[in-house]
Amino acid sequence: MSLVDLNPGQNGIIENILCDMKLSKRLQALGCIEGTEVCIKNRAPFGDPIIINIRGFDLAIRKKDAIHISLKEITDGNCCISR
């Protein structure tokens, strides 16, 4: 499952980033590190970009970049939208 498969309000934990080294380093610098919890806050009207909450801040990420972030879904976690 990738980041684009989650709907607003769902959480996941980053398992890995499967892309070229340049994009991987950029995403890691933004906080997308293995084991980090991420929550989908919202999507733009046509689905791009996706607004995520990661490590306490909101981040807008393009779908073409988000598809490379594979996740493990959390079903019983607290969502960032309800905070």
mmCIF file of the N, C-alpha and C atoms, coordinates in Angstrom:
data_MODEL
# 
_entry.id   MODEL 
# 
loop_
_atom_site.group_PDB 
_atom_site.id 
_atom_site.type_symbol 
_atom_site.label_atom_id 
_atom_site.label_alt_id 
_atom_site.label_comp_id 
_atom_site.label_asym_id 
_atom_site.label_entity_id 
_atom_site.label_seq_id 
_atom_site.pdbx_PDB_ins_code 
_atom_site.Cartn_x 
_atom_site.Cartn_y 
_atom_site.Cartn_z 
_atom_site.occupancy 
_atom_site.B_iso_or_equiv 
_atom_site.pdbx_formal_charge 
_atom_site.auth_seq_id 
_atom_site.auth_comp_id 
_atom_site.auth_asym_id 
_atom_site.auth_atom_id 
_atom_site.pdbx_PDB_model_num 
ATOM 1   N N  . MET A 1 1  ? 0.850   -1.165 0.000  1.00 0.00 ? 1  MET A N  1 
ATOM 2   C CA . MET A 1 1  ? 0.000   0.000  0.000  1.00 0.00 ? 1  MET A CA 1 
ATOM 3   C C  . MET A 1 1  ? 0.897   1.231  0.000  1.00 0.00 ? 1  MET A C  1 
ATOM 4   N N  . SER A 1 2  ? 0.520   2.231  -0.772 1.00 0.00 ? 2  SER A N  1 
ATOM 5   C CA . SER A 1 2  ? 1.295   3.466  -0.802 1.00 0.00 ? 2  SER A CA 1 
ATOM 6   C C  . SER A 1 2  ? 0.493   4.601  -0.169 1.00 0.00 ? 2  SER A C  1 
ATOM 7   N N  . LEU A 1 3  ? 1.126   5.730  -0.024 1.00 0.00 ? 3  LEU A N  1 
ATOM 8   C CA . LEU A 1 3  ? 0.513   6.896  0.611  1.00 0.00 ? 3  LEU A CA 1 
ATOM 9   C C  . LEU A 1 3  ? -0.744  7.355  -0.128 1.00 0.00 ? 3  LEU A C  1 
ATOM 10  N N  . VAL A 1 4  ? -0.786  7.199  -1.436 1.00 0.00 ? 4  VAL A N  1 
ATOM 11  C CA . VAL A 1 4  ? -1.946  7.650  -2.211 1.00 0.00 ? 4  VAL A CA 1 
ATOM 12  C C  . VAL A 1 4  ? -3.167  6.743  -2.020 1.00 0.00 ? 4  VAL A C  1 
ATOM 13  N N  . ASP A 1 5  ? -2.978  5.554  -1.459 1.00 0.00 ? 5  ASP A N  1 
ATOM 14  C CA . ASP A 1 5  ? -4.089  4.628  -1.247 1.00 0.00 ? 5  ASP A CA 1 
ATOM 15  C C  . ASP A 1 5  ? -4.927  4.965  -0.023 1.00 0.00 ? 5  ASP A C  1 
ATOM 16  N N  . LEU A 1 6  ? -4.406  5.780  0.884  1.00 0.00 ? 6  LEU A N  1 
ATOM 17  C CA . LEU A 1 6  ? -5.148  6.148  2.085  1.00 0.00 ? 6  LEU A CA 1 
ATOM 18  C C  . LEU A 1 6  ? -6.113  7.284  1.793  1.00 0.00 ? 6  LEU A C  1 
ATOM 19  N N  . ASN A 1 7  ? -7.207  7.306  2.520  1.00 0.00 ? 7  ASN A N  1 
ATOM 20  C CA . ASN A 1 7  ? -8.199  8.371  2.425  1.00 0.00 ? 7  ASN A CA 1 
ATOM 21  C C  . ASN A 1 7  ? -8.001  9.352  3.568  1.00 0.00 ? 7  ASN A C  1 
ATOM 22  N N  . PRO A 1 8  ? -8.522  10.571 3.433  1.00 0.00 ? 8  PRO A N  1 
ATOM 23  C CA . PRO A 1 8  ? -8.414  11.525 4.543  1.00 0.00 ? 8  PRO A CA 1 
ATOM 24  C C  . PRO A 1 8  ? -8.947  10.925 5.843  1.00 0.00 ? 8  PRO A C  1 
ATOM 25  N N  . GLY A 1 9  ? -8.164  11.085 6.906  1.00 0.00 ? 9  GLY A N  1 
ATOM 26  C CA . GLY A 1 9  ? -8.530  10.540 8.202  1.00 0.00 ? 9  GLY A CA 1 
ATOM 27  C C  . GLY A 1 9  ? -7.847  9.222  8.527  1.00 0.00 ? 9  GLY A C  1 
ATOM 28  N N  . GLN A 1 10 ? -7.205  8.593  7.552  1.00 0.00 ? 10 GLN A N  1 
ATOM 29  C CA . GLN A 1 10 ? -6.525  7.327  7.798  1.00 0.00 ? 10 GLN A CA 1 
ATOM 30  C C  . GLN A 1 10 ? -5.057  7.563  8.122  1.00 0.00 ? 10 GLN A C  1 
ATOM 31  N N  . ASN A 1 11 ? -4.519  6.675  8.939  1.00 0.00 ? 11 ASN A N  1 
ATOM 32  C CA . ASN A 1 11 ? -3.114  6.740  9.357  1.00 0.00 ? 11 ASN A CA 1 
ATOM 33  C C  . ASN A 1 11 ? -2.334  5.581  8.777  1.00 0.00 ? 11 ASN A C  1 
ATOM 34  N N  . GLY A 1 12 ? -1.023  5.754  8.745  1.00 0.00 ? 12 GLY A N  1 
ATOM 35  C CA . GLY A 1 12 ? -0.144  4.675  8.325  1.00 0.00 ? 12 GLY A CA 1 
ATOM 36  C C  . GLY A 1 12 ? 1.245   4.905  8.880  1.00 0.00 ? 12 GLY A C  1 
ATOM 37  N N  . ILE A 1 13 ? 2.060   3.880  8.808  1.00 0.00 ? 13 ILE A N  1 
ATOM 38  C CA . ILE A 1 13 ? 3.455   3.975  9.224  1.00 0.00 ? 13 ILE A CA 1 
ATOM 39  C C  . ILE A 1 13 ? 4.313   3.723  7.991  1.00 0.00 ? 13 ILE A C  1 
ATOM 40  N N  . ILE A 1 14 ? 5.273   4.597  7.752  1.00 0.00 ? 14 ILE A N  1 
ATOM 41  C CA . ILE A 1 14 ? 6.131   4.488  6.582  1.00 0.00 ? 14 ILE A CA 1 
ATOM 42  C C  . ILE A 1 14 ? 7.006   3.244  6.716  1.00 0.00 ? 14 ILE A C  1 
ATOM 43  N N  . GLU A 1 15 ? 6.935   2.377  5.703  1.00 0.00 ? 15 GLU A N  1 
ATOM 44  C CA . GLU A 1 15 ? 7.773   1.176  5.679  1.00 0.00 ? 15 GLU A CA 1 
ATOM 45  C C  . GLU A 1 15 ? 9.044   1.431  4.893  1.00 0.00 ? 15 GLU A C  1 
ATOM 46  N N  . ASN A 1 16 ? 8.929   2.010  3.699  1.00 0.00 ? 16 ASN A N  1 
ATOM 47  C CA . ASN A 1 16 ? 10.113  2.364  2.919  1.00 0.00 ? 16 ASN A CA 1 
ATOM 48  C C  . ASN A 1 16 ? 9.742   3.315  1.794  1.00 0.00 ? 16 ASN A C  1 
ATOM 49  N N  . ILE A 1 17 ? 10.766  3.860  1.152  1.00 0.00 ? 17 ILE A N  1 
ATOM 50  C CA . ILE A 1 17 ? 10.593  4.763  0.025  1.00 0.00 ? 17 ILE A CA 1 
ATOM 51  C C  . ILE A 1 17 ? 11.288  4.125  -1.163 1.00 0.00 ? 17 ILE A C  1 
ATOM 52  N N  . LEU A 1 18 ? 10.518  3.836  -2.200 1.00 0.00 ? 18 LEU A N  1 
ATOM 53  C CA . LEU A 1 18 ? 11.037  3.112  -3.360 1.00 0.00 ? 18 LEU A CA 1 
ATOM 54  C C  . LEU A 1 18 ? 11.110  4.047  -4.563 1.00 0.00 ? 18 LEU A C  1 
ATOM 55  N N  . CYS A 1 19 ? 12.226  4.766  -4.693 1.00 0.00 ? 19 CYS A N  1 
ATOM 56  C CA . CYS A 1 19 ? 12.415  5.678  -5.815 1.00 0.00 ? 19 CYS A CA 1 
ATOM 57  C C  . CYS A 1 19 ? 13.898  5.958  -5.985 1.00 0.00 ? 19 CYS A C  1 
ATOM 58  N N  . ASP A 1 20 ? 14.220  6.880  -6.880 1.00 0.00 ? 20 ASP A N  1 
ATOM 59  C CA . ASP A 1 20 ? 15.635  7.201  -7.087 1.00 0.00 ? 20 ASP A CA 1 
ATOM 60  C C  . ASP A 1 20 ? 16.210  7.910  -5.862 1.00 0.00 ? 20 ASP A C  1 
ATOM 61  N N  . MET A 1 21 ? 17.507  7.941  -5.767 1.00 0.00 ? 21 MET A N  1 
ATOM 62  C CA . MET A 1 21 ? 18.198  8.454  -4.579 1.00 0.00 ? 21 MET A CA 1 
ATOM 63  C C  . MET A 1 21 ? 17.899  9.937  -4.335 1.00 0.00 ? 21 MET A C  1 
ATOM 64  N N  . LYS A 1 22 ? 17.801  10.732 -5.397 1.00 0.00 ? 22 LYS A N  1 
ATOM 65  C CA . LYS A 1 22 ? 17.561  12.171 -5.247 1.00 0.00 ? 22 LYS A CA 1 
ATOM 66  C C  . LYS A 1 22 ? 16.213  12.436 -4.575 1.00 0.00 ? 22 LYS A C  1 
ATOM 67  N N  . LEU A 1 23 ? 15.150  11.799 -5.060 1.00 0.00 ? 23 LEU A N  1 
ATOM 68  C CA . LEU A 1 23 ? 13.822  11.977 -4.469 1.00 0.00 ? 23 LEU A CA 1 
ATOM 69  C C  . LEU A 1 23 ? 13.770  11.378 -3.068 1.00 0.00 ? 23 LEU A C  1 
ATOM 70  N N  . SER A 1 24 ? 14.406  10.234 -2.882 1.00 0.00 ? 24 SER A N  1 
ATOM 71  C CA . SER A 1 24 ? 14.422  9.590  -1.576 1.00 0.00 ? 24 SER A CA 1 
ATOM 72  C C  . SER A 1 24 ? 15.051  10.498 -0.518 1.00 0.00 ? 24 SER A C  1 
ATOM 73  N N  . LYS A 1 25 ? 16.175  11.114 -0.843 1.00 0.00 ? 25 LYS A N  1 
ATOM 74  C CA . LYS A 1 25 ? 16.832  12.021 0.107  1.00 0.00 ? 25 LYS A CA 1 
ATOM 75  C C  . LYS A 1 25 ? 15.981  13.249 0.377  1.00 0.00 ? 25 LYS A C  1 
ATOM 76  N N  . ARG A 1 26 ? 15.293  13.760 -0.641 1.00 0.00 ? 26 ARG A N  1 
ATOM 77  C CA . ARG A 1 26 ? 14.424  14.921 -0.460 1.00 0.00 ? 26 ARG A CA 1 
ATOM 78  C C  . ARG A 1 26 ? 13.265  14.596 0.475  1.00 0.00 ? 26 ARG A C  1 
ATOM 79  N N  . LEU A 1 27 ? 12.633  13.440 0.277  1.00 0.00 ? 27 LEU A N  1 
ATOM 80  C CA . LEU A 1 27 ? 11.515  13.041 1.132  1.00 0.00 ? 27 LEU A CA 1 
ATOM 81  C C  . LEU A 1 27 ? 11.981  12.782 2.562  1.00 0.00 ? 27 LEU A C  1 
ATOM 82  N N  . GLN A 1 28 ? 13.147  12.191 2.717  1.00 0.00 ? 28 GLN A N  1 
ATOM 83  C CA . GLN A 1 28 ? 13.681  11.951 4.054  1.00 0.00 ? 28 GLN A CA 1 
ATOM 84  C C  . GLN A 1 28 ? 14.003  13.262 4.761  1.00 0.00 ? 28 GLN A C  1 
ATOM 85  N N  . ALA A 1 29 ? 14.487  14.246 4.024  1.00 0.00 ? 29 ALA A N  1 
ATOM 86  C CA . ALA A 1 29 ? 14.771  15.554 4.611  1.00 0.00 ? 29 ALA A CA 1 
ATOM 87  C C  . ALA A 1 29 ? 13.494  16.250 5.075  1.00 0.00 ? 29 ALA A C  1 
ATOM 88  N N  . LEU A 1 30 ? 12.367  15.926 4.445  1.00 0.00 ? 30 LEU A N  1 
ATOM 89  C CA . LEU A 1 30 ? 11.076  16.491 4.840  1.00 0.00 ? 30 LEU A CA 1 
ATOM 90  C C  . LEU A 1 30 ? 10.440  15.727 6.003  1.00 0.00 ? 30 LEU A C  1 
ATOM 91  N N  . GLY A 1 31 ? 11.061  14.630 6.447  1.00 0.00 ? 31 GLY A N  1 
ATOM 92  C CA . GLY A 1 31 ? 10.561  13.879 7.591  1.00 0.00 ? 31 GLY A CA 1 
ATOM 93  C C  . GLY A 1 31 ? 9.971   12.528 7.271  1.00 0.00 ? 31 GLY A C  1 
ATOM 94  N N  . CYS A 1 32 ? 9.977   12.134 6.011  1.00 0.00 ? 32 CYS A N  1 
ATOM 95  C CA . CYS A 1 32 ? 9.427   10.832 5.614  1.00 0.00 ? 32 CYS A CA 1 
ATOM 96  C C  . CYS A 1 32 ? 10.481  9.752  5.840  1.00 0.00 ? 32 CYS A C  1 
ATOM 97  N N  . ILE A 1 33 ? 10.557  9.289  7.080  1.00 0.00 ? 33 ILE A N  1 
ATOM 98  C CA . ILE A 1 33 ? 11.564  8.315  7.485  1.00 0.00 ? 33 ILE A CA 1 
ATOM 99  C C  . ILE A 1 33 ? 10.855  7.026  7.913  1.00 0.00 ? 33 ILE A C  1 
ATOM 100 N N  . GLU A 1 34 ? 11.470  5.889  7.631  1.00 0.00 ? 34 GLU A N  1 
ATOM 101 C CA . GLU A 1 34 ? 10.883  4.595  7.994  1.00 0.00 ? 34 GLU A CA 1 
ATOM 102 C C  . GLU A 1 34 ? 10.495  4.571  9.470  1.00 0.00 ? 34 GLU A C  1 
ATOM 103 N N  . GLY A 1 35 ? 9.289   4.070  9.741  1.00 0.00 ? 35 GLY A N  1 
ATOM 104 C CA . GLY A 1 35 ? 8.803   3.969  11.107 1.00 0.00 ? 35 GLY A CA 1 
ATOM 105 C C  . GLY A 1 35 ? 8.031   5.186  11.579 1.00 0.00 ? 35 GLY A C  1 
ATOM 106 N N  . THR A 1 36 ? 7.943   6.222  10.769 1.00 0.00 ? 36 THR A N  1 
ATOM 107 C CA . THR A 1 36 ? 7.240   7.444  11.143 1.00 0.00 ? 36 THR A CA 1 
ATOM 108 C C  . THR A 1 36 ? 5.757   7.319  10.815 1.00 0.00 ? 36 THR A C  1 
ATOM 109 N N  . GLU A 1 37 ? 4.919   7.758  11.747 1.00 0.00 ? 37 GLU A N  1 
ATOM 110 C CA . GLU A 1 37 ? 3.476   7.740  11.518 1.00 0.00 ? 37 GLU A CA 1 
ATOM 111 C C  . GLU A 1 37 ? 3.077   8.939  10.678 1.00 0.00 ? 37 GLU A C  1 
ATOM 112 N N  . VAL A 1 38 ? 2.181   8.704  9.737  1.00 0.00 ? 38 VAL A N  1 
ATOM 113 C CA . VAL A 1 38 ? 1.694   9.753  8.848  1.00 0.00 ? 38 VAL A CA 1 
ATOM 114 C C  . VAL A 1 38 ? 0.176   9.671  8.781  1.00 0.00 ? 38 VAL A C  1 
ATOM 115 N N  . CYS A 1 39 ? -0.475  10.831 8.693  1.00 0.00 ? 39 CYS A N  1 
ATOM 116 C CA . CYS A 1 39 ? -1.931  10.892 8.614  1.00 0.00 ? 39 CYS A CA 1 
ATOM 117 C C  . CYS A 1 39 ? -2.323  11.718 7.399  1.00 0.00 ? 39 CYS A C  1 
ATOM 118 N N  . ILE A 1 40 ? -3.288  11.241 6.639  1.00 0.00 ? 40 ILE A N  1 
ATOM 119 C CA . ILE A 1 40 ? -3.796  11.996 5.501  1.00 0.00 ? 40 ILE A CA 1 
ATOM 120 C C  . ILE A 1 40 ? -4.818  12.994 6.025  1.00 0.00 ? 40 ILE A C  1 
ATOM 121 N N  . LYS A 1 41 ? -4.554  14.273 5.843  1.00 0.00 ? 41 LYS A N  1 
ATOM 122 C CA . LYS A 1 41 ? -5.467  15.312 6.313  1.00 0.00 ? 41 LYS A CA 1 
ATOM 123 C C  . LYS A 1 41 ? -6.497  15.677 5.266  1.00 0.00 ? 41 LYS A C  1 
ATOM 124 N N  . ASN A 1 42 ? -6.052  15.858 4.028  1.00 0.00 ? 42 ASN A N  1 
ATOM 125 C CA . ASN A 1 42 ? -6.960  16.325 2.989  1.00 0.00 ? 42 ASN A CA 1 
ATOM 126 C C  . ASN A 1 42 ? -6.331  16.088 1.624  1.00 0.00 ? 42 ASN A C  1 
ATOM 127 N N  . ARG A 1 43 ? -7.160  16.209 0.604  1.00 0.00 ? 43 ARG A N  1 
ATOM 128 C CA . ARG A 1 43 ? -6.696  16.142 -0.772 1.00 0.00 ? 43 ARG A CA 1 
ATOM 129 C C  . ARG A 1 43 ? -7.244  17.363 -1.504 1.00 0.00 ? 43 ARG A C  1 
ATOM 130 N N  . ALA A 1 44 ? -6.501  17.832 -2.483 1.00 0.00 ? 44 ALA A N  1 
ATOM 131 C CA . ALA A 1 44 ? -6.990  18.910 -3.332 1.00 0.00 ? 44 ALA A CA 1 
ATOM 132 C C  . ALA A 1 44 ? -8.182  18.386 -4.138 1.00 0.00 ? 44 ALA A C  1 
ATOM 133 N N  . PRO A 1 45 ? -9.012  19.270 -4.678 1.00 0.00 ? 45 PRO A N  1 
ATOM 134 C CA . PRO A 1 45 ? -10.219 18.824 -5.394 1.00 0.00 ? 45 PRO A CA 1 
ATOM 135 C C  . PRO A 1 45 ? -9.991  17.756 -6.464 1.00 0.00 ? 45 PRO A C  1 
ATOM 136 N N  . PHE A 1 46 ? -8.894  17.813 -7.193 1.00 0.00 ? 46 PHE A N  1 
ATOM 137 C CA . PHE A 1 46 ? -8.626  16.804 -8.216 1.00 0.00 ? 46 PHE A CA 1 
ATOM 138 C C  . PHE A 1 46 ? -7.636  15.748 -7.738 1.00 0.00 ? 46 PHE A C  1 
ATOM 139 N N  . GLY A 1 47 ? -7.375  15.712 -6.421 1.00 0.00 ? 47 GLY A N  1 
ATOM 140 C CA . GLY A 1 47 ? -6.542  14.671 -5.830 1.00 0.00 ? 47 GLY A CA 1 
ATOM 141 C C  . GLY A 1 47 ? -5.058  14.977 -5.744 1.00 0.00 ? 47 GLY A C  1 
ATOM 142 N N  . ASP A 1 48 ? -4.634  16.119 -6.258 1.00 0.00 ? 48 ASP A N  1 
ATOM 143 C CA . ASP A 1 48 ? -3.208  16.439 -6.246 1.00 0.00 ? 48 ASP A CA 1 
ATOM 144 C C  . ASP A 1 48 ? -3.031  17.904 -5.892 1.00 0.00 ? 48 ASP A C  1 
ATOM 145 N N  . PRO A 1 49 ? -2.332  18.280 -4.864 1.00 0.00 ? 49 PRO A N  1 
ATOM 146 C CA . PRO A 1 49 ? -1.511  17.470 -3.971 1.00 0.00 ? 49 PRO A CA 1 
ATOM 147 C C  . PRO A 1 49 ? -2.314  16.857 -2.821 1.00 0.00 ? 49 PRO A C  1 
ATOM 148 N N  . ILE A 1 50 ? -1.618  16.071 -2.017 1.00 0.00 ? 50 ILE A N  1 
ATOM 149 C CA . ILE A 1 50 ? -2.175  15.444 -0.822 1.00 0.00 ? 50 ILE A CA 1 
ATOM 150 C C  . ILE A 1 50 ? -1.581  16.175 0.377  1.00 0.00 ? 50 ILE A C  1 
ATOM 151 N N  . ILE A 1 51 ? -2.423  16.528 1.345  1.00 0.00 ? 51 ILE A N  1 
ATOM 152 C CA . ILE A 1 51 ? -1.947  17.175 2.563  1.00 0.00 ? 51 ILE A CA 1 
ATOM 153 C C  . ILE A 1 51 ? -1.812  16.095 3.625  1.00 0.00 ? 51 ILE A C  1 
ATOM 154 N N  . ILE A 1 52 ? -0.588  15.921 4.141  1.00 0.00 ? 52 ILE A N  1 
ATOM 155 C CA . ILE A 1 52 ? -0.345  14.925 5.179  1.00 0.00 ? 52 ILE A CA 1 
ATOM 156 C C  . ILE A 1 52 ? 0.152   15.609 6.441  1.00 0.00 ? 52 ILE A C  1 
ATOM 157 N N  . ASN A 1 53 ? -0.040  14.953 7.564  1.00 0.00 ? 53 ASN A N  1 
ATOM 158 C CA . ASN A 1 53 ? 0.521   15.412 8.826  1.00 0.00 ? 53 ASN A CA 1 
ATOM 159 C C  . ASN A 1 53 ? 1.583   14.396 9.210  1.00 0.00 ? 53 ASN A C  1 
ATOM 160 N N  . ILE A 1 54 ? 2.799   14.886 9.373  1.00 0.00 ? 54 ILE A N  1 
ATOM 161 C CA . ILE A 1 54 ? 3.921   14.023 9.702  1.00 0.00 ? 54 ILE A CA 1 
ATOM 162 C C  . ILE A 1 54 ? 4.791   14.736 10.719 1.00 0.00 ? 54 ILE A C  1 
ATOM 163 N N  . ARG A 1 55 ? 5.081   14.066 11.819 1.00 0.00 ? 55 ARG A N  1 
ATOM 164 C CA . ARG A 1 55 ? 5.926   14.623 12.885 1.00 0.00 ? 55 ARG A CA 1 
ATOM 165 C C  . ARG A 1 55 ? 5.427   15.977 13.395 1.00 0.00 ? 55 ARG A C  1 
ATOM 166 N N  . GLY A 1 56 ? 4.090   16.162 13.400 1.00 0.00 ? 56 GLY A N  1 
ATOM 167 C CA . GLY A 1 56 ? 3.515   17.367 13.975 1.00 0.00 ? 56 GLY A CA 1 
ATOM 168 C C  . GLY A 1 56 ? 3.356   18.545 13.034 1.00 0.00 ? 56 GLY A C  1 
ATOM 169 N N  . PHE A 1 57 ? 3.701   18.397 11.763 1.00 0.00 ? 57 PHE A N  1 
ATOM 170 C CA . PHE A 1 57 ? 3.483   19.502 10.840 1.00 0.00 ? 57 PHE A CA 1 
ATOM 171 C C  . PHE A 1 57 ? 2.806   18.991 9.571  1.00 0.00 ? 57 PHE A C  1 
ATOM 172 N N  . ASP A 1 58 ? 2.147   19.913 8.873  1.00 0.00 ? 58 ASP A N  1 
ATOM 173 C CA . ASP A 1 58 ? 1.459   19.559 7.640  1.00 0.00 ? 58 ASP A CA 1 
ATOM 174 C C  . ASP A 1 58 ? 2.396   19.726 6.455  1.00 0.00 ? 58 ASP A C  1 
ATOM 175 N N  . LEU A 1 59 ? 2.261   18.813 5.513  1.00 0.00 ? 59 LEU A N  1 
ATOM 176 C CA . LEU A 1 59 ? 3.110   18.802 4.340  1.00 0.00 ? 59 LEU A CA 1 
ATOM 177 C C  . LEU A 1 59 ? 2.253   18.503 3.124  1.00 0.00 ? 59 LEU A C  1 
ATOM 178 N N  . ALA A 1 60 ? 2.380   19.326 2.079  1.00 0.00 ? 60 ALA A N  1 
ATOM 179 C CA . ALA A 1 60 ? 1.692   19.066 0.813  1.00 0.00 ? 60 ALA A CA 1 
ATOM 180 C C  . ALA A 1 60 ? 2.663   18.304 -0.073 1.00 0.00 ? 60 ALA A C  1 
ATOM 181 N N  . ILE A 1 61 ? 2.213   17.167 -0.573 1.00 0.00 ? 61 ILE A N  1 
ATOM 182 C CA . ILE A 1 61 ? 3.080   16.316 -1.384 1.00 0.00 ? 61 ILE A CA 1 
ATOM 183 C C  . ILE A 1 61 ? 2.345   15.910 -2.657 1.00 0.00 ? 61 ILE A C  1 
ATOM 184 N N  . ARG A 1 62 ? 3.055   15.937 -3.767 1.00 0.00 ? 62 ARG A N  1 
ATOM 185 C CA . ARG A 1 62 ? 2.453   15.567 -5.047 1.00 0.00 ? 62 ARG A CA 1 
ATOM 186 C C  . ARG A 1 62 ? 2.187   14.065 -5.097 1.00 0.00 ? 62 ARG A C  1 
ATOM 187 N N  . LYS A 1 63 ? 1.123   13.695 -5.826 1.00 0.00 ? 63 LYS A N  1 
ATOM 188 C CA . LYS A 1 63 ? 0.788   12.278 -5.960 1.00 0.00 ? 63 LYS A CA 1 
ATOM 189 C C  . LYS A 1 63 ? 1.926   11.490 -6.597 1.00 0.00 ? 63 LYS A C  1 
ATOM 190 N N  . LYS A 1 64 ? 2.596   12.082 -7.571 1.00 0.00 ? 64 LYS A N  1 
ATOM 191 C CA . LYS A 1 64 ? 3.671   11.353 -8.256 1.00 0.00 ? 64 LYS A CA 1 
ATOM 192 C C  . LYS A 1 64 ? 4.847   11.065 -7.325 1.00 0.00 ? 64 LYS A C  1 
ATOM 193 N N  . ASP A 1 65 ? 4.987   11.850 -6.250 1.00 0.00 ? 65 ASP A N  1 
ATOM 194 C CA . ASP A 1 65 ? 6.014   11.573 -5.254 1.00 0.00 ? 65 ASP A CA 1 
ATOM 195 C C  . ASP A 1 65 ? 5.465   10.653 -4.155 1.00 0.00 ? 65 ASP A C  1 
ATOM 196 N N  . ALA A 1 66 ? 4.217   10.862 -3.774 1.00 0.00 ? 66 ALA A N  1 
ATOM 197 C CA . ALA A 1 66 ? 3.605   10.088 -2.695 1.00 0.00 ? 66 ALA A CA 1 
ATOM 198 C C  . ALA A 1 66 ? 3.432   8.613  -3.048 1.00 0.00 ? 66 ALA A C  1 
ATOM 199 N N  . ILE A 1 67 ? 3.321   8.311  -4.310 1.00 0.00 ? 67 ILE A N  1 
ATOM 200 C CA . ILE A 1 67 ? 3.121   6.918  -4.723 1.00 0.00 ? 67 ILE A CA 1 
ATOM 201 C C  . ILE A 1 67 ? 4.350   6.057  -4.402 1.00 0.00 ? 67 ILE A C  1 
ATOM 202 N N  . HIS A 1 68 ? 5.508   6.673  -4.220 1.00 0.00 ? 68 HIS A N  1 
ATOM 203 C CA . HIS A 1 68 ? 6.736   5.949  -3.913 1.00 0.00 ? 68 HIS A CA 1 
ATOM 204 C C  . HIS A 1 68 ? 6.908   5.633  -2.429 1.00 0.00 ? 68 HIS A C  1 
ATOM 205 N N  . ILE A 1 69 ? 6.019   6.155  -1.580 1.00 0.00 ? 69 ILE A N  1 
ATOM 206 C CA . ILE A 1 69 ? 6.118   5.927  -0.132 1.00 0.00 ? 69 ILE A CA 1 
ATOM 207 C C  . ILE A 1 69 ? 5.193   4.783  0.236  1.00 0.00 ? 69 ILE A C  1 
ATOM 208 N N  . SER A 1 70 ? 5.758   3.643  0.603  1.00 0.00 ? 70 SER A N  1 
ATOM 209 C CA . SER A 1 70 ? 4.925   2.500  0.975  1.00 0.00 ? 70 SER A CA 1 
ATOM 210 C C  . SER A 1 70 ? 4.665   2.527  2.483  1.00 0.00 ? 70 SER A C  1 
ATOM 211 N N  . LEU A 1 71 ? 3.436   2.149  2.845  1.00 0.00 ? 71 LEU A N  1 
ATOM 212 C CA . LEU A 1 71 ? 2.954   2.247  4.225  1.00 0.00 ? 71 LEU A CA 1 
ATOM 213 C C  . LEU A 1 71 ? 2.383   0.943  4.722  1.00 0.00 ? 71 LEU A C  1 
ATOM 214 N N  . LYS A 1 72 ? 2.313   0.873  6.046  1.00 0.00 ? 72 LYS A N  1 
ATOM 215 C CA . LYS A 1 72 ? 1.532   -0.148 6.735  1.00 0.00 ? 72 LYS A CA 1 
ATOM 216 C C  . LYS A 1 72 ? 0.395   0.626  7.387  1.00 0.00 ? 72 LYS A C  1 
ATOM 217 N N  . GLU A 1 73 ? -0.846  0.284  7.066  1.00 0.00 ? 73 GLU A N  1 
ATOM 218 C CA . GLU A 1 73 ? -2.002  1.021  7.591  1.00 0.00 ? 73 GLU A CA 1 
ATOM 219 C C  . GLU A 1 73 ? -2.202  0.757  9.081  1.00 0.00 ? 73 GLU A C  1 
ATOM 220 N N  . ILE A 1 74 ? -2.583  1.799  9.805  1.00 0.00 ? 74 ILE A N  1 
ATOM 221 C CA . ILE A 1 74 ? -2.929  1.692  11.223 1.00 0.00 ? 74 ILE A CA 1 
ATOM 222 C C  . ILE A 1 74 ? -4.446  1.826  11.308 1.00 0.00 ? 74 ILE A C  1 
ATOM 223 N N  . THR A 1 75 ? -5.105  0.850  11.898 1.00 0.00 ? 75 THR A N  1 
ATOM 224 C CA . THR A 1 75 ? -6.563  0.913  11.966 1.00 0.00 ? 75 THR A CA 1 
ATOM 225 C C  . THR A 1 75 ? -7.071  1.463  13.295 1.00 0.00 ? 75 THR A C  1 
ATOM 226 N N  . ASP A 1 76 ? -6.257  1.415  14.343 1.00 0.00 ? 76 ASP A N  1 
ATOM 227 C CA . ASP A 1 76 ? -6.754  1.838  15.649 1.00 0.00 ? 76 ASP A CA 1 
ATOM 228 C C  . ASP A 1 76 ? -6.048  3.079  16.191 1.00 0.00 ? 76 ASP A C  1 
ATOM 229 N N  . GLY A 1 77 ? -5.314  3.789  15.353 1.00 0.00 ? 77 GLY A N  1 
ATOM 230 C CA . GLY A 1 77 ? -4.591  4.977  15.808 1.00 0.00 ? 77 GLY A CA 1 
ATOM 231 C C  . GLY A 1 77 ? -5.468  6.215  15.844 1.00 0.00 ? 77 GLY A C  1 
ATOM 232 N N  . ASN A 1 78 ? -5.027  7.229  16.567 1.00 0.00 ? 78 ASN A N  1 
ATOM 233 C CA . ASN A 1 78 ? -5.736  8.505  16.574 1.00 0.00 ? 78 ASN A CA 1 
ATOM 234 C C  . ASN A 1 78 ? -5.362  9.270  15.320 1.00 0.00 ? 78 ASN A C  1 
ATOM 235 N N  . CYS A 1 79 ? -6.353  9.846  14.694 1.00 0.00 ? 79 CYS A N  1 
ATOM 236 C CA . CYS A 1 79 ? -6.098  10.577 13.465 1.00 0.00 ? 79 CYS A CA 1 
ATOM 237 C C  . CYS A 1 79 ? -5.786  12.035 13.769 1.00 0.00 ? 79 CYS A C  1 
ATOM 238 N N  . CYS A 1 80 ? -4.970  12.609 12.928 1.00 0.00 ? 80 CYS A N  1 
ATOM 239 C CA . CYS A 1 80 ? -4.568  14.010 13.102 1.00 0.00 ? 80 CYS A CA 1 
ATOM 240 C C  . CYS A 1 80 ? -5.730  14.970 12.878 1.00 0.00 ? 80 CYS A C  1 
ATOM 241 N N  . ILE A 1 81 ? -6.777  14.576 12.147 1.00 0.00 ? 81 ILE A N  1 
ATOM 242 C CA . ILE A 1 81 ? -7.910  15.443 11.877 1.00 0.00 ? 81 ILE A CA 1 
ATOM 243 C C  . ILE A 1 81 ? -8.708  15.699 13.154 1.00 0.00 ? 81 ILE A C  1 
ATOM 244 N N  . SER A 1 82 ? -8.776  14.706 14.027 1.00 0.00 ? 82 SER A N  1 
ATOM 245 C CA . SER A 1 82 ? -9.583  14.845 15.238 1.00 0.00 ? 82 SER A CA 1 
ATOM 246 C C  . SER A 1 82 ? -8.872  15.629 16.327 1.00 0.00 ? 82 SER A C  1 
ATOM 247 N N  . ARG A 1 83 ? -7.608  15.952 16.145 1.00 0.00 ? 83 ARG A N  1 
ATOM 248 C CA . ARG A 1 83 ? -6.848  16.692 17.156 1.00 0.00 ? 83 ARG A CA 1 
ATOM 249 C C  . ARG A 1 83 ? -7.139  18.152 17.127 1.00 0.00 ? 83 ARG A C  1 
# 
